[in-house]
């Protein structure tokens, strides 16, 4: 039986490496005691085979096999292009 693939949506914060982008994913979590909603950010290194992503693009990344020491995600598609 196949597991469901993990997906994350985030913004490209760095596209300077060859076939690799850094995607920052934000999520809201509720504080355990006070109940206030807090913004948590995490950065993922993702494989961009065609090098089509630019900084500021909103992308969908999916989990994959380990591609290097830090890369375990691939860019699935670009959802929204950065202005300019």
MDAnalysis code that builds the backbone (N, CA, C; Angstrom):
import MDAnalysis as mda
import numpy as np

u = mda.Universe.empty(252, n_residues=84, atom_resindex=np.repeat(np.arange(84), 3), trajectory=True)
u.add_TopologyAttr("name", ["N", "CA", "C"] * 84)
u.add_TopologyAttr("resid", np.arange(1, 85))
u.add_TopologyAttr("resname", ["UNK", "UNK", "UNK", "UNK", "UNK", "UNK", "UNK", "UNK", "UNK", "UNK", "UNK", "UNK", "UNK", "UNK", "UNK", "UNK", "UNK", "UNK", "UNK", "UNK", "UNK", "UNK", "UNK", "UNK", "UNK", "UNK", "UNK", "UNK", "UNK", "UNK", "UNK", "UNK", "UNK", "UNK", "UNK", "UNK", "UNK", "UNK", "UNK", "UNK", "UNK", "UNK", "UNK", "UNK", "UNK", "UNK", "UNK", "UNK", "UNK", "UNK", "UNK", "UNK", "UNK", "UNK", "UNK", "UNK", "UNK", "UNK", "UNK", "UNK", "UNK", "UNK", "UNK", "UNK", "UNK", "UNK", "UNK", "UNK", "UNK", "UNK", "UNK", "UNK", "UNK", "UNK", "UNK", "UNK", "UNK", "UNK", "UNK", "UNK", "UNK", "UNK", "UNK", "UNK"])
u.atoms.positions = np.array([
    [0.835, -1.174, 0.000],
    [0.000, 0.000, 0.000],
    [0.884, 1.242, 0.000],
    [0.585, 2.196, -0.859],
    [1.413, 3.368, -1.006],
    [1.000, 4.466, -0.036],
    [1.986, 5.103, 0.548],
    [1.738, 6.203, 1.479],
    [1.385, 7.464, 0.696],
    [0.712, 8.394, 1.345],
    [0.434, 9.672, 0.696],
    [1.707, 10.519, 0.698],
    [1.902, 11.275, -0.360],
    [3.103, 12.081, -0.514],
    [2.927, 13.393, 0.244],
    [3.940, 13.790, 1.007],
    [3.882, 15.057, 1.733],
    [4.045, 16.202, 0.747],
    [3.232, 17.243, 0.917],
    [3.283, 18.423, 0.052],
    [3.380, 19.661, 0.920],
    [4.122, 20.638, 0.461],
    [4.237, 21.918, 1.155],
    [4.165, 23.034, 0.120],
    [3.633, 24.163, 0.531],
    [3.544, 25.322, -0.343],
    [4.338, 26.443, 0.301],
    [5.218, 27.079, -0.485],
    [6.054, 28.119, 0.089],
    [6.600, 29.063, -0.965],
    [7.464, 29.954, -0.518],
    [8.043, 30.994, -1.369],
    [9.531, 30.713, -1.536],
    [10.017, 30.855, -2.764],
    [11.440, 30.665, -3.047],
    [12.203, 31.866, -2.493],
    [13.141, 31.600, -1.585],
    [13.929, 32.684, -1.006],
    [15.342, 32.735, -1.579],
    [15.786, 31.651, -2.218],
    [17.094, 31.643, -2.855],
    [17.062, 30.701, -4.051],
    [17.560, 31.203, -5.188],
    [17.625, 30.380, -6.398],
    [19.005, 30.507, -7.029],
    [20.027, 30.607, -6.225],
    [21.377, 30.851, -6.729],
    [22.147, 29.577, -7.052],
    [21.722, 28.454, -6.488],
    [22.439, 27.203, -6.728],
    [21.985, 26.557, -8.034],
    [22.791, 25.633, -8.516],
    [22.483, 24.935, -9.752],
    [21.453, 23.838, -9.477],
    [20.264, 23.947, -10.065],
    [19.172, 22.970, -9.941],
    [18.664, 22.816, -8.504],
    [18.897, 23.806, -7.659],
    [18.439, 23.756, -6.273],
    [17.871, 25.108, -5.882],
    [16.737, 25.082, -5.181],
    [16.151, 26.307, -4.641],
    [15.889, 26.098, -3.155],
    [15.863, 27.210, -2.422],
    [15.510, 27.167, -1.008],
    [14.105, 27.737, -0.886],
    [13.202, 26.936, -0.316],
    [11.794, 27.326, -0.196],
    [11.466, 27.518, 1.275],
    [10.881, 28.678, 1.593],
    [10.470, 28.957, 2.967],
    [8.974, 28.715, 3.098],
    [8.615, 27.830, 4.029],
    [7.220, 27.453, 4.250],
    [6.777, 28.035, 5.586],
    [5.647, 28.743, 5.566],
    [5.093, 29.314, 6.800],
    [3.854, 28.546, 7.201],
    [3.685, 28.358, 8.514],
    [2.464, 27.735, 9.007],
    [2.081, 28.393, 10.323],
    [0.804, 28.351, 10.636],
    [0.306, 28.921, 11.875],
    [0.118, 27.813, 12.902],
    [0.640, 28.028, 14.099],
    [0.457, 27.078, 15.185],
    [-0.124, 27.823, 16.379],
    [-0.885, 27.121, 17.150],
    [-1.516, 27.708, 18.318],
    [-0.622, 27.479, 19.540],
    [-0.388, 28.530, 20.308],
    [0.397, 28.413, 21.518],
    [-0.347, 27.521, 22.509],
    [0.387, 26.581, 23.131],
    [-0.273, 25.600, 24.000],
    [-0.999, 26.233, 25.173],
    [-0.380, 27.231, 25.802],
    [-0.948, 27.804, 27.014],
    [-1.857, 28.995, 26.713],
    [-1.410, 29.898, 25.875],
    [-2.122, 31.162, 25.689],
    [-3.084, 31.162, 24.508],
    [-2.947, 30.210, 23.615],
    [-3.887, 30.115, 22.510],
    [-3.622, 31.068, 21.361],
    [-2.605, 31.912, 21.484],
    [-2.285, 32.849, 20.408],
    [-1.721, 32.089, 19.215],
    [-2.099, 32.535, 18.018],
    [-1.603, 31.898, 16.797],
    [-0.245, 32.502, 16.450],
    [0.738, 31.633, 16.283],
    [2.097, 32.054, 15.983],
    [2.491, 31.574, 14.592],
    [3.309, 32.363, 13.927],
    [3.785, 32.013, 12.598],
    [5.123, 31.304, 12.722],
    [5.198, 30.076, 12.218],
    [6.458, 29.343, 12.208],
    [6.945, 29.222, 10.778],
    [8.249, 29.384, 10.598],
    [8.841, 29.298, 9.264],
    [9.878, 28.184, 9.246],
    [9.915, 27.470, 8.126],
    [10.931, 26.444, 7.942],
    [11.419, 26.519, 6.508],
    [12.721, 26.291, 6.320],
    [13.310, 26.361, 4.988],
    [13.667, 24.962, 4.509],
    [13.277, 24.651, 3.279],
    [13.567, 23.362, 2.669],
    [14.402, 23.583, 1.416],
    [15.384, 22.734, 1.202],
    [16.122, 22.744, -0.057],
    [15.393, 21.796, -0.999],
    [15.060, 22.290, -2.182],
    [14.272, 21.499, -3.124],
    [14.976, 21.435, -4.476],
    [14.792, 20.306, -5.147],
    [15.393, 20.083, -6.463],
    [14.526, 20.723, -7.543],
    [15.147, 21.543, -8.377],
    [14.469, 22.222, -9.483],
    [15.182, 21.822, -10.774],
    [14.740, 20.736, -11.387],
    [15.435, 20.132, -12.521],
    [15.634, 21.090, -13.685],
    [14.596, 21.841, -14.053],
    [14.688, 22.730, -15.221],
    [15.149, 24.141, -14.859],
    [15.449, 24.385, -13.600],
    [15.909, 25.696, -13.115],
    [14.958, 26.807, -13.546],
    [13.656, 26.595, -13.358],
    [12.660, 27.571, -13.792],
    [12.196, 28.500, -12.677],
    [12.552, 28.216, -11.437],
    [12.100, 29.039, -10.313],
    [13.012, 30.240, -10.115],
    [12.399, 31.344, -9.699],
    [13.134, 32.561, -9.353],
    [12.750, 32.963, -7.938],
    [13.513, 33.835, -7.355],
    [13.206, 34.308, -6.009],
    [11.862, 35.017, -5.998],
    [11.058, 34.719, -5.004],
    [9.743, 35.327, -4.879],
    [8.616, 34.492, -5.459],
    [8.926, 33.450, -6.221],
    [7.890, 32.577, -6.781],
    [7.231, 31.757, -5.676],
    [5.937, 31.538, -5.796],
    [5.215, 30.648, -4.871],
    [5.167, 29.277, -5.538],
    [5.680, 28.249, -4.849],
    [5.817, 26.926, -5.445],
    [5.215, 25.844, -4.549],
    [4.923, 24.707, -5.167],
    [4.474, 23.517, -4.453],
    [5.616, 22.515, -4.501],
    [6.045, 22.025, -3.328],
    [7.120, 21.045, -3.282],
    [6.566, 19.741, -2.727],
    [7.136, 18.631, -3.203],
    [6.713, 17.308, -2.737],
    [7.937, 16.548, -2.234],
    [7.695, 15.675, -1.266],
    [8.777, 14.902, -0.684],
    [9.258, 13.845, -1.677],
    [10.562, 13.585, -1.670],
    [11.122, 12.580, -2.580],
    [12.243, 11.835, -1.853],
    [12.893, 10.966, -2.581],
    [14.030, 10.255, -2.004],
    [15.170, 11.249, -1.772],
    [16.127, 10.910, -0.924],
    [17.257, 11.825, -0.709],
    [18.041, 12.045, -2.008],
    [18.175, 13.309, -2.396],
    [18.897, 13.650, -3.623],
    [20.316, 14.138, -3.329],
    [20.540, 14.633, -2.132],
    [21.873, 15.024, -1.682],
    [21.844, 15.052, -0.159],
    [22.857, 15.624, 0.432],
    [22.933, 15.658, 1.896],
    [21.750, 16.402, 2.506],
    [21.315, 17.491, 1.875],
    [20.245, 18.321, 2.438],
    [18.949, 18.303, 1.650],
    [18.947, 17.771, 0.439],
    [17.761, 17.828, -0.420],
    [16.926, 16.562, -0.321],
    [15.668, 16.734, 0.132],
    [14.714, 15.624, 0.193],
    [13.379, 16.033, -0.417],
    [13.349, 17.146, -1.117],
    [12.117, 17.674, -1.701],
    [12.363, 18.032, -3.156],
    [11.294, 17.986, -3.977],
    [11.352, 18.385, -5.376],
    [10.294, 19.435, -5.635],
    [10.580, 20.358, -6.550],
    [9.577, 21.351, -6.945],
    [8.588, 20.654, -7.871],
    [7.321, 20.655, -7.461],
    [6.283, 20.025, -8.269],
    [5.812, 20.977, -9.362],
    [5.439, 22.194, -8.951],
    [5.045, 23.200, -9.949],
    [5.100, 24.587, -9.353],
    [5.174, 25.578, -10.229],
    [5.168, 26.972, -9.821],
    [3.718, 27.429, -9.781],
    [3.259, 27.886, -8.627],
    [1.867, 28.307, -8.480],
    [1.668, 29.758, -8.891],
    [2.638, 30.607, -8.528],
    [2.506, 32.041, -8.807],
    [3.881, 32.612, -9.052],
    [4.035, 33.296, -10.184],
    [5.328, 33.901, -10.525],
    [5.522, 35.210, -9.763],
    [6.776, 35.511, -9.454],
    [7.107, 36.768, -8.795],
    [6.973, 37.917, -9.783],
    [6.535, 39.060, -9.307],
    [6.381, 40.229, -10.178],
    [7.752, 40.727, -10.590],
    [7.893, 41.092, -11.871],
    [9.138, 41.639, -12.376],
    [9.983, 40.601, -12.888],
])
